[in-house]
Amino acid sequence: MPGTTEMMVILLIAVLLFGANKIPKLARSTGEAMGEFQKGREEVEQELEEMREGGTAEGADASTVDSTESTETATETESN
């Protein structure tokens, strides 16, 4: 973690590179970009969670169908 002296040097370099007028604009645009990135990440996580839940539900339905078919096949075999 940078100390006070290091932060002052970084701030001085930023002022020299970008100028005092552009720093607030730069900070604002960086904050907006981070907010958009967070929204996008949350949307992707939500879609992945929905896919997992949908896959689990479909997997449960498929296993129920498979067990029903197995029972019917076993019953037919015993009847013959």
N, C-alpha and C positions, 0 to 999 in steps of 0.2 A: 504494500500500500504506500503510495507516494506521500511524503511528508509535506509540510507547509512550504518549505523552500522549493521543492521540486514542483509543486503546483503553481507557485509564482513564476517559475521559469517557463513552464508549459504555457501559462496564460500570456506571458510576455511574448513568447514565440508566436502564439496564435494571433495576437494583436498585430505583430509585425507582418505576418504572412497575409492575413485576411483584412486587416483594417478594423477599426473600432465599430464602424457602421455595419459591417457584414456579419459580425459574430452573432448578434441576436437572430438575424435571418437564418444563418447556418444552424444555430441551435434549434430554432423552430422547425425547420425542414427536417432536421435529424429526428426530432421528436415525432413529427407526423409520419415519417418513414417507419420508425419503430412501431408506432401504433398500427399502421397498415400491415406490417409484418406479423404482429401479434394476432390481428384479426384473421389473417390468412392461415396462420398456424392453427388457431382454434377451429376454423372451419374444416381444415384437413383432418384434425384429430376427431372432430365430431363425425365426419364421413367415415373414417376408419372404424370408429366405435359402432356406427350403424351397420357397417358391413360385417363386423364381427357378430353383432346381435342377429343379423339376418342369416348369416352362415350357421350359427348355432341353432336357430329355429328350423332352418331347412334341414340340417343334419338330424335333428330330433324327429322330424316328420319322415325322413327317409328311413331311419332306423325302425320306426313304427311300421312302415309299409313293409320293410324287409322281414320283420318278425311275423307279421300277419301272413305274408306269402309263405314263409317257412312252415307255419302252423298248418296252412291249407295243404301244402305239399305233403307234409307228414301224415295228415288225415287221409288224403287220397291214397297214399302208399299203404297205409294200414287197412283201408277198405278193400284194396285189391288183393 
